[in-house]
Each structure stands twice: as structure tokens, then as C-alpha cells.
Amino acid sequence: MKELSIKIDTINDVKIFVNTVSRFEYDVDIISGRYAIDAKSIMGLFSIDLSKAVTMRVHSDDCDDLLAEIKQFTV
């Protein structure tokens, strides 16, 4: 499992992020405070406060390809 902080600023960024993460088969969660949501859910992402950085948790140790593709969102 790997964790990193990400920041998603715009509605278009949410769409890009979800489409990118959805292409990978392993589970990815977004942690915001006490809430954990599925990172592949556009509605889930809109239900949390995206004005600050959140934690992305990837449930795989072999996820370098995903991390390279979402580099623009890392903080």
C-alpha cells in the first residue's frame, strides 16, 4: 500500500483524475479527515472538501505507472 498527498483544484481536474485512476485495476481511496471514498467515484470526490490537499491510498505496492500518470496532482 502506498499513500501520498494530492490536490485537485478544478472540476476538469476531478474528471481527469477519476478517468486516469479508473484505468487501473487496483483499489484507490481518497482520505479526507475521517472519510474514505473510492477514488474512482466522481460523485464521491465531489462529496468531500477539495479546497485542501487530501491523501490518496493505493492498495498495491506495484503502482508506479499510476503514480507517474497522476504526478500533476501530487503536492
Backbone as XML, in Angstrom:
<?xml version="1.0"?>
<chain id="A" units="angstrom">
  <residue number="1" name="MET">
    <atom name="N" x="0.845" y="-1.175" z="0.000"/>
    <atom name="CA" x="0.000" y="0.000" z="0.000"/>
    <atom name="C" x="0.893" y="1.241" z="0.000"/>
  </residue>
  <residue number="2" name="LYS">
    <atom name="N" x="0.506" y="2.216" z="-0.800"/>
    <atom name="CA" x="1.239" y="3.481" z="-0.854"/>
    <atom name="C" x="0.270" y="4.628" z="-0.615"/>
  </residue>
  <residue number="3" name="GLU">
    <atom name="N" x="0.780" y="5.677" z="0.030"/>
    <atom name="CA" x="-0.018" y="6.868" z="0.311"/>
    <atom name="C" x="0.746" y="8.108" z="-0.137"/>
  </residue>
  <residue number="4" name="LEU">
    <atom name="N" x="0.007" y="9.085" z="-0.660"/>
    <atom name="CA" x="0.606" y="10.370" z="-0.970"/>
    <atom name="C" x="-0.456" y="11.443" z="-0.927"/>
  </residue>
  <residue number="5" name="SER">
    <atom name="N" x="-0.026" y="12.675" z="-0.758"/>
    <atom name="CA" x="-0.941" y="13.817" z="-0.737"/>
    <atom name="C" x="-1.161" y="14.319" z="-2.147"/>
  </residue>
  <residue number="6" name="ILE">
    <atom name="N" x="-2.417" y="14.626" z="-2.437"/>
    <atom name="CA" x="-2.750" y="15.177" z="-3.748"/>
    <atom name="C" x="-3.643" y="16.390" z="-3.560"/>
  </residue>
  <residue number="7" name="LYS">
    <atom name="N" x="-3.712" y="17.203" z="-4.603"/>
    <atom name="CA" x="-4.561" y="18.397" z="-4.608"/>
    <atom name="C" x="-5.266" y="18.447" z="-5.945"/>
  </residue>
  <residue number="8" name="ILE">
    <atom name="N" x="-6.591" y="18.461" z="-5.915"/>
    <atom name="CA" x="-7.402" y="18.538" z="-7.127"/>
    <atom name="C" x="-8.131" y="19.870" z="-7.080"/>
  </residue>
  <residue number="9" name="ASP">
    <atom name="N" x="-7.835" y="20.751" z="-8.044"/>
    <atom name="CA" x="-8.314" y="22.130" z="-7.964"/>
    <atom name="C" x="-9.622" y="22.424" z="-8.694"/>
  </residue>
  <residue number="10" name="THR">
    <atom name="N" x="-9.799" y="21.882" z="-9.882"/>
    <atom name="CA" x="-10.949" y="22.267" z="-10.699"/>
    <atom name="C" x="-11.848" y="21.074" z="-11.005"/>
  </residue>
  <residue number="11" name="ILE">
    <atom name="N" x="-13.021" y="21.366" z="-11.513"/>
    <atom name="CA" x="-13.951" y="20.307" z="-11.915"/>
    <atom name="C" x="-13.329" y="19.465" z="-13.017"/>
  </residue>
  <residue number="12" name="ASN">
    <atom name="N" x="-12.646" y="20.107" z="-13.940"/>
    <atom name="CA" x="-11.986" y="19.372" z="-15.019"/>
    <atom name="C" x="-10.882" y="18.460" z="-14.471"/>
  </residue>
  <residue number="13" name="ASP">
    <atom name="N" x="-10.181" y="18.929" z="-13.444"/>
    <atom name="CA" x="-9.154" y="18.096" z="-12.808"/>
    <atom name="C" x="-9.769" y="16.846" z="-12.170"/>
  </residue>
  <residue number="14" name="VAL">
    <atom name="N" x="-10.942" y="16.987" z="-11.566"/>
    <atom name="CA" x="-11.627" y="15.834" z="-10.971"/>
    <atom name="C" x="-11.926" y="14.812" z="-12.055"/>
  </residue>
  <residue number="15" name="LYS">
    <atom name="N" x="-12.422" y="15.278" z="-13.189"/>
    <atom name="CA" x="-12.745" y="14.384" z="-14.300"/>
    <atom name="C" x="-11.499" y="13.665" z="-14.815"/>
  </residue>
  <residue number="16" name="ILE">
    <atom name="N" x="-10.421" y="14.404" z="-14.999"/>
    <atom name="CA" x="-9.162" y="13.810" z="-15.468"/>
    <atom name="C" x="-8.644" y="12.792" z="-14.462"/>
  </residue>
  <residue number="17" name="PHE">
    <atom name="N" x="-8.667" y="13.157" z="-13.176"/>
    <atom name="CA" x="-8.168" y="12.279" z="-12.126"/>
    <atom name="C" x="-8.959" y="10.971" z="-12.088"/>
  </residue>
  <residue number="18" name="VAL">
    <atom name="N" x="-10.276" y="11.045" z="-12.067"/>
    <atom name="CA" x="-11.115" y="9.852" z="-11.993"/>
    <atom name="C" x="-10.920" y="8.974" z="-13.225"/>
  </residue>
  <residue number="19" name="ASN">
    <atom name="N" x="-10.860" y="9.573" z="-14.406"/>
    <atom name="CA" x="-10.653" y="8.791" z="-15.625"/>
    <atom name="C" x="-9.295" y="8.091" z="-15.610"/>
  </residue>
  <residue number="20" name="THR">
    <atom name="N" x="-8.282" y="8.753" z="-15.097"/>
    <atom name="CA" x="-6.946" y="8.152" z="-15.029"/>
    <atom name="C" x="-6.924" y="7.000" z="-14.034"/>
  </residue>
  <residue number="21" name="VAL">
    <atom name="N" x="-7.415" y="7.227" z="-12.834"/>
    <atom name="CA" x="-7.399" y="6.200" z="-11.791"/>
    <atom name="C" x="-8.262" y="5.002" z="-12.184"/>
  </residue>
  <residue number="22" name="SER">
    <atom name="N" x="-9.347" y="5.237" z="-12.886"/>
    <atom name="CA" x="-10.270" y="4.162" z="-13.259"/>
    <atom name="C" x="-9.654" y="3.163" z="-14.238"/>
  </residue>
  <residue number="23" name="ARG">
    <atom name="N" x="-8.625" y="3.551" z="-14.927"/>
    <atom name="CA" x="-7.980" y="2.646" z="-15.883"/>
    <atom name="C" x="-7.162" y="1.551" z="-15.206"/>
  </residue>
  <residue number="24" name="PHE">
    <atom name="N" x="-6.897" y="1.687" z="-13.916"/>
    <atom name="CA" x="-6.078" y="0.717" z="-13.193"/>
    <atom name="C" x="-6.974" y="-0.194" z="-12.367"/>
  </residue>
  <residue number="25" name="GLU">
    <atom name="N" x="-6.591" y="-1.465" z="-12.248"/>
    <atom name="CA" x="-7.471" y="-2.437" z="-11.605"/>
    <atom name="C" x="-7.392" y="-2.456" z="-10.087"/>
  </residue>
  <residue number="26" name="TYR">
    <atom name="N" x="-6.343" y="-1.904" z="-9.494"/>
    <atom name="CA" x="-6.267" y="-1.956" z="-8.036"/>
    <atom name="C" x="-7.119" y="-0.862" z="-7.399"/>
  </residue>
  <residue number="27" name="ASP">
    <atom name="N" x="-7.463" y="-1.082" z="-6.120"/>
    <atom name="CA" x="-8.310" y="-0.139" z="-5.392"/>
    <atom name="C" x="-7.524" y="1.101" z="-5.002"/>
  </residue>
  <residue number="28" name="VAL">
    <atom name="N" x="-8.175" y="2.248" z="-5.120"/>
    <atom name="CA" x="-7.582" y="3.528" z="-4.748"/>
    <atom name="C" x="-8.624" y="4.293" z="-3.943"/>
  </residue>
  <residue number="29" name="ASP">
    <atom name="N" x="-8.240" y="4.770" z="-2.776"/>
    <atom name="CA" x="-9.138" y="5.530" z="-1.917"/>
    <atom name="C" x="-8.607" y="6.942" z="-1.725"/>
  </residue>
  <residue number="30" name="ILE">
    <atom name="N" x="-9.517" y="7.856" z="-1.452"/>
    <atom name="CA" x="-9.175" y="9.226" z="-1.084"/>
    <atom name="C" x="-9.605" y="9.389" z="0.378"/>
  </residue>
  <residue number="31" name="ILE">
    <atom name="N" x="-8.660" y="9.844" z="1.204"/>
    <atom name="CA" x="-8.920" y="10.043" z="2.629"/>
    <atom name="C" x="-8.963" y="11.543" z="2.903"/>
  </residue>
  <residue number="32" name="SER">
    <atom name="N" x="-10.078" y="11.985" z="3.456"/>
    <atom name="CA" x="-10.241" y="13.388" z="3.818"/>
    <atom name="C" x="-10.829" y="13.425" z="5.218"/>
  </residue>
  <residue number="33" name="GLY">
    <atom name="N" x="-9.983" y="13.754" z="6.185"/>
    <atom name="CA" x="-10.442" y="13.738" z="7.574"/>
    <atom name="C" x="-10.798" y="12.323" z="7.986"/>
  </residue>
  <residue number="34" name="ARG">
    <atom name="N" x="-12.036" y="12.119" z="8.420"/>
    <atom name="CA" x="-12.459" y="10.780" z="8.836"/>
    <atom name="C" x="-13.192" y="10.034" z="7.727"/>
  </residue>
  <residue number="35" name="TYR">
    <atom name="N" x="-13.239" y="10.615" z="6.535"/>
    <atom name="CA" x="-13.940" y="9.997" z="5.415"/>
    <atom name="C" x="-12.958" y="9.323" z="4.462"/>
  </residue>
  <residue number="36" name="ALA">
    <atom name="N" x="-13.333" y="8.153" z="3.990"/>
    <atom name="CA" x="-12.578" y="7.440" z="2.958"/>
    <atom name="C" x="-13.550" y="7.137" z="1.824"/>
  </residue>
  <residue number="37" name="ILE">
    <atom name="N" x="-13.214" y="7.602" z="0.624"/>
    <atom name="CA" x="-14.092" y="7.376" z="-0.517"/>
    <atom name="C" x="-13.318" y="6.712" z="-1.645"/>
  </residue>
  <residue number="38" name="ASP">
    <atom name="N" x="-14.041" y="6.086" z="-2.533"/>
    <atom name="CA" x="-13.454" y="5.440" z="-3.694"/>
    <atom name="C" x="-12.976" y="6.517" z="-4.671"/>
  </residue>
  <residue number="39" name="ALA">
    <atom name="N" x="-11.702" y="6.477" z="-5.035"/>
    <atom name="CA" x="-11.139" y="7.489" z="-5.930"/>
    <atom name="C" x="-11.667" y="7.361" z="-7.353"/>
  </residue>
  <residue number="40" name="LYS">
    <atom name="N" x="-12.341" y="6.268" z="-7.660"/>
    <atom name="CA" x="-12.897" y="6.058" z="-8.997"/>
    <atom name="C" x="-14.321" y="6.586" z="-9.107"/>
  </residue>
  <residue number="41" name="SER">
    <atom name="N" x="-14.806" y="7.214" z="-8.045"/>
    <atom name="CA" x="-16.175" y="7.726" z="-8.000"/>
    <atom name="C" x="-16.174" y="9.251" z="-8.115"/>
  </residue>
  <residue number="42" name="ILE">
    <atom name="N" x="-16.693" y="9.746" z="-9.220"/>
    <atom name="CA" x="-16.760" y="11.201" z="-9.423"/>
    <atom name="C" x="-17.666" y="11.829" z="-8.365"/>
  </residue>
  <residue number="43" name="MET">
    <atom name="N" x="-18.796" y="11.189" z="-8.067"/>
    <atom name="CA" x="-19.713" y="11.721" z="-7.055"/>
    <atom name="C" x="-19.059" y="11.695" z="-5.675"/>
  </residue>
  <residue number="44" name="GLY">
    <atom name="N" x="-18.286" y="10.665" z="-5.407"/>
    <atom name="CA" x="-17.580" y="10.586" z="-4.137"/>
    <atom name="C" x="-16.599" y="11.731" z="-3.963"/>
  </residue>
  <residue number="45" name="LEU">
    <atom name="N" x="-15.860" y="12.042" z="-5.020"/>
    <atom name="CA" x="-14.893" y="13.145" z="-4.941"/>
    <atom name="C" x="-15.585" y="14.485" z="-4.723"/>
  </residue>
  <residue number="46" name="PHE">
    <atom name="N" x="-16.741" y="14.667" z="-5.352"/>
    <atom name="CA" x="-17.460" y="15.922" z="-5.165"/>
    <atom name="C" x="-18.105" y="16.023" z="-3.789"/>
  </residue>
  <residue number="47" name="SER">
    <atom name="N" x="-18.166" y="14.931" z="-3.055"/>
    <atom name="CA" x="-18.802" y="14.964" z="-1.734"/>
    <atom name="C" x="-17.833" y="15.374" z="-0.618"/>
  </residue>
  <residue number="48" name="ILE">
    <atom name="N" x="-16.548" y="15.539" z="-0.949"/>
    <atom name="CA" x="-15.581" y="15.939" z="0.071"/>
    <atom name="C" x="-15.035" y="17.328" z="-0.239"/>
  </residue>
  <residue number="49" name="ASP">
    <atom name="N" x="-14.377" y="17.914" z="0.728"/>
    <atom name="CA" x="-13.790" y="19.252" z="0.592"/>
    <atom name="C" x="-12.490" y="19.157" z="-0.191"/>
  </residue>
  <residue number="50" name="LEU">
    <atom name="N" x="-12.509" y="19.647" z="-1.434"/>
    <atom name="CA" x="-11.319" y="19.596" z="-2.280"/>
    <atom name="C" x="-10.527" y="20.904" z="-2.259"/>
  </residue>
  <residue number="51" name="SER">
    <atom name="N" x="-10.882" y="21.803" z="-1.332"/>
    <atom name="CA" x="-10.153" y="23.069" z="-1.261"/>
    <atom name="C" x="-8.789" y="22.897" z="-0.595"/>
  </residue>
  <residue number="52" name="LYS">
    <atom name="N" x="-8.578" y="21.732" z="0.019"/>
    <atom name="CA" x="-7.276" y="21.456" z="0.633"/>
    <atom name="C" x="-6.779" y="20.096" z="0.139"/>
  </residue>
  <residue number="53" name="ALA">
    <atom name="N" x="-5.534" y="19.817" z="0.403"/>
    <atom name="CA" x="-4.935" y="18.552" z="-0.035"/>
    <atom name="C" x="-5.589" y="17.380" z="0.702"/>
  </residue>
  <residue number="54" name="VAL">
    <atom name="N" x="-5.690" y="16.251" z="0.015"/>
    <atom name="CA" x="-6.232" y="15.025" z="0.585"/>
    <atom name="C" x="-5.201" y="13.913" z="0.406"/>
  </residue>
  <residue number="55" name="THR">
    <atom name="N" x="-5.413" y="12.806" z="1.069"/>
    <atom name="CA" x="-4.496" y="11.676" z="0.983"/>
    <atom name="C" x="-5.056" y="10.646" z="0.020"/>
  </residue>
  <residue number="56" name="MET">
    <atom name="N" x="-4.232" y="10.193" z="-0.900"/>
    <atom name="CA" x="-4.609" y="9.120" z="-1.804"/>
    <atom name="C" x="-3.932" y="7.845" z="-1.324"/>
  </residue>
  <residue number="57" name="ARG">
    <atom name="N" x="-4.709" y="6.779" z="-1.148"/>
    <atom name="CA" x="-4.174" y="5.499" z="-0.692"/>
    <atom name="C" x="-4.374" y="4.476" z="-1.812"/>
  </residue>
  <residue number="58" name="VAL">
    <atom name="N" x="-3.265" y="3.954" z="-2.323"/>
    <atom name="CA" x="-3.307" y="2.944" z="-3.382"/>
    <atom name="C" x="-3.072" y="1.587" z="-2.733"/>
  </residue>
  <residue number="59" name="HIS">
    <atom name="N" x="-3.977" y="0.661" z="-2.956"/>
    <atom name="CA" x="-3.891" y="-0.665" z="-2.338"/>
    <atom name="C" x="-3.094" y="-1.622" z="-3.219"/>
  </residue>
  <residue number="60" name="SER">
    <atom name="N" x="-1.856" y="-1.214" z="-3.511"/>
    <atom name="CA" x="-0.938" y="-2.033" z="-4.302"/>
    <atom name="C" x="0.461" y="-1.475" z="-4.088"/>
  </residue>
  <residue number="61" name="ASP">
    <atom name="N" x="1.439" y="-2.344" z="-4.063"/>
    <atom name="CA" x="2.820" y="-1.870" z="-3.953"/>
    <atom name="C" x="3.450" y="-1.652" z="-5.321"/>
  </residue>
  <residue number="62" name="ASP">
    <atom name="N" x="2.826" y="-2.194" z="-6.354"/>
    <atom name="CA" x="3.336" y="-2.083" z="-7.715"/>
    <atom name="C" x="2.464" y="-1.110" z="-8.504"/>
  </residue>
  <residue number="63" name="CYS">
    <atom name="N" x="2.523" y="0.172" z="-8.126"/>
    <atom name="CA" x="1.636" y="1.167" z="-8.738"/>
    <atom name="C" x="2.404" y="2.360" z="-9.303"/>
  </residue>
  <residue number="64" name="ASP">
    <atom name="N" x="3.659" y="2.137" z="-9.680"/>
    <atom name="CA" x="4.470" y="3.237" z="-10.201"/>
    <atom name="C" x="3.888" y="3.845" z="-11.472"/>
  </residue>
  <residue number="65" name="ASP">
    <atom name="N" x="3.212" y="3.021" z="-12.287"/>
    <atom name="CA" x="2.597" y="3.534" z="-13.502"/>
    <atom name="C" x="1.482" y="4.529" z="-13.187"/>
  </residue>
  <residue number="66" name="LEU">
    <atom name="N" x="0.670" y="4.228" z="-12.193"/>
    <atom name="CA" x="-0.380" y="5.161" z="-11.771"/>
    <atom name="C" x="0.229" y="6.439" z="-11.200"/>
  </residue>
  <residue number="67" name="LEU">
    <atom name="N" x="1.214" y="6.298" z="-10.337"/>
    <atom name="CA" x="1.834" y="7.469" z="-9.710"/>
    <atom name="C" x="2.463" y="8.390" z="-10.752"/>
  </residue>
  <residue number="68" name="ALA">
    <atom name="N" x="3.017" y="7.822" z="-11.814"/>
    <atom name="CA" x="3.603" y="8.635" z="-12.879"/>
    <atom name="C" x="2.522" y="9.411" z="-13.628"/>
  </residue>
  <residue number="69" name="GLU">
    <atom name="N" x="1.366" y="8.791" z="-13.820"/>
    <atom name="CA" x="0.298" y="9.450" z="-14.576"/>
    <atom name="C" x="-0.431" y="10.539" z="-13.787"/>
  </residue>
  <residue number="70" name="ILE">
    <atom name="N" x="-0.414" y="10.460" z="-12.470"/>
    <atom name="CA" x="-1.107" y="11.492" z="-11.679"/>
    <atom name="C" x="-0.127" y="12.448" z="-11.002"/>
  </residue>
  <residue number="71" name="LYS">
    <atom name="N" x="1.068" y="12.489" z="-11.512"/>
    <atom name="CA" x="2.111" y="13.351" z="-10.933"/>
    <atom name="C" x="1.668" y="14.816" z="-10.835"/>
  </residue>
  <residue number="72" name="GLN">
    <atom name="N" x="0.856" y="15.273" z="-11.765"/>
    <atom name="CA" x="0.405" y="16.674" z="-11.770"/>
    <atom name="C" x="-0.451" y="17.025" z="-10.569"/>
  </residue>
  <residue number="73" name="PHE">
    <atom name="N" x="-1.012" y="16.027" z="-9.904"/>
    <atom name="CA" x="-1.886" y="16.278" z="-8.744"/>
    <atom name="C" x="-1.166" y="16.162" z="-7.401"/>
  </residue>
  <residue number="74" name="THR">
    <atom name="N" x="0.070" y="15.675" z="-7.405"/>
    <atom name="CA" x="0.785" y="15.468" z="-6.128"/>
    <atom name="C" x="1.227" y="16.802" z="-5.535"/>
  </residue>
  <residue number="75" name="VAL">
    <atom name="N" x="1.273" y="16.837" z="-4.223"/>
    <atom name="CA" x="1.677" y="18.050" z="-3.512"/>
    <atom name="C" x="3.065" y="17.860" z="-2.951"/>
  </residue>
</chain>
